[in-house]
Amino acid sequence: MTPTDASHDALHPSAQRVADALAAAGVAGIVHEFTVPTRTSQEAAEALGCTLAAIASCLVFYADDEPIVVIKSGIHRVDVDLVAATLGAGAVRQAKADEVRAVTGQPIGGVAPVNWPTSPRVFIDETLVQHDPLWSAAGTPNAVFPTSFEELVAITGASPISITQDTTGGGLR
């Protein structure tokens, strides 16, 4: 499967806003829209023909009462207890769909690492540094763009952390 190489005029309005924010941040990667969903890491990897580990998913969590974003590899589950201990939080929980939209302005399965109406703290799965390119959502469940670990850190201000103790545990995907 290949992305539709649509002009920016043909992008969904949400994907266009992300494309504009990426361009303003100096990101060279072009937003691609698919005719098939790319809302899960597995769907995105299949559509792109890349490894699951190269998918950089943006997930929203609450550390105590503070929203945070964790950018994770598609092969990892977020160990919320490990993240809570790393952050010194009492508890970390995954955000509900309405909370994700309130924090990022984007739907679950399409959360891009830019163009958010809020400024949550951002953390990035340190294992993503092993993959280049990375692919991240671009504002809709059908849009993605290529990037790198260094670029994600630069455009989000993300702090690299360990988000999992293993890839088979009971964390949240």
N, C-alpha and C positions, 0 to 999 in steps of 0.2 A: 504494500500500500504506500502511496506517496502523497505528500501534502498537496493541497491545491495551492499553486504558487500565484495566489491572487494578488492584485495590486492593493496598495493600502486602501484605496477607495472601496474595494470589495470586502474588506474585513468587517466582521461584526462590530458594531459600535464599541462594545466593551474591549474587544481585542485591539481595535484601533487606538483607544485611549492608552492601553498598555504599550502598544507599539510606539506611540508618541512619547510616553514617559521613558521607555527604554532608549529611544533615540536621543532624548534630552540628557540622559545619563551617560551617553557616549557608547552605548552597547551597539555593536555592529551586527549581531545576529538578527535575522529577519523573522518576524512572526509568520508562522504557517498555520493554516486552518485545514482540518481534516473533514472528510464527509462522514467519518466514523468517530464515535466518542473516544476521547483520550483522558477521561476523567479519573481513571485509576492508573496507578503506575504500570500495571500489567497491560492495560489497553494502550497506553502511550508507547511502551516498549515494543509491543507488537506492531503498532502503526508505523513507528519509526524504524523498526528493524534494528534496534539497539538492545544492549543488555538492560535488564531491570535495574541494575546497580547505577546506571547512568541517568536515571530519572530523579530529578531534584524536586520533591513534593513539598509544598508549603502548607503546613498544618498549624491551626490556631489552637492554643491551649490556654488555660488559666492557671497561673502559679499563684496560689491563694486567690486574691481578687484581681490580679494584674494580668491582662492579656499579653501573651507572648506568641511569637511565631517560631516554629521549628522547621527548618528546611532539612529534609531527610532523604537519604537514598531509598530508592524503591525496594531494595531488598531488606531494609531494616524496619523493625517495629520500634516505636518510641517506648522506652522503659520509663514510665512516668515517675516511678520511685527514684530511679537514678537521676533523672532530670531535677526532681524536687531536691534531692540531696546536694546536687551540684549547685543549684541556685540558692540553697538555704531556705527553700519554701516549705511550708507546712504540708502542702499537698499540691499536686498538679493534676488537672483533669482536662480532657479534650473538650473543646468548645462545641456548642450546639450550632446547628445550621444558621439560625438567626444571629448568633453571636459572631460567627465567622464573617457573615455579610456586614455586620456593624463595624467590625475591626478592619476588614480589608476592602469592603465595597464590592466584593466578588463572591461568586457561588462556590460551594464545596466542589472540588473536582476541577476548578478553573482558577484557583488562587495563584496569581503571579506574584513575584517578589517585589513588585513596585506598584505605584499608583493607588496607595491606600489613603483613606481619609483620616487615619489615626497614625500614631508613631509608636507602635509596640516595640519592646526589645526583641531582637532577632538572634536566634542561635542556629548554627549550621552543623550538621552531622560531619564530624571531622574526616570520616572515611570518603566523603565525596571528592576529596583532593586527589584521589587515585584515578579519577575518570575525566576524560576530555575527548569530545565535548560532553557536557551535561545538557539535559533538556528539561525545561521548566514550563509550567502552564503559563498561558498568556491572557488571562482574564475571562475565558469561557471554557467549558468542558470539551471543546474541539480545537483549541488553539494552543500552540507551543512555540518555544524559541530556543535556539542553541545558546549556550553560555559556558562559562568555566567556573571553577571553584573561586578563583581569585576575583573574577568579575562579580560573582554573587556576593562575596564579602564586601567588595568595594561599593556596590550599589545599595546594599541593605545595612551595612555597618554590623553585619552578623558576627557573633563570637563563636569560634569553633568549639564544640564540646562533644563528648562521648554521649550518644543518646541510647545506646543499647549495650547490654552485656553479652548478648548472643542474638542470632537471627531466627531462633525458633521459639523464643519466649512468648509470654502472654501480653506483650505491649500492644499499643494501638497503631494501626497502619494508616 
